């Protein structure tokens, strides 16, 4: 858990540990495999799944707003070759103003 939090804190020094824990819990088994624990911004089908499943189903945001948040997160994490799925999802939720909902 501390590794995930430390990675998120590279982008948000005030990251909420409870939110990170909820994202880790939500992702569950996907984090066990190195490949599925990372997000590839070059893979449009993967980004579409993030928009549909994370933004749409979990956070309740669809359309351009969700796509823009994913795109901005890719830009934010551009220097990171291995984009942690936990960090990516955290930053997307932050971009959408949904961190408070995840904390509750």
Secondary structure, 3 states (H helix, E strand, C coil): CHHHHHHHHCCCCCCCHHHHHHHHHHHHHHHHCCCCCEECCCCHHHHHHHHHHHHHHHCCCCHHHHHHHHHHHHHHCCCCCCEEHHHHHHHHHHHCCCHHHHHC
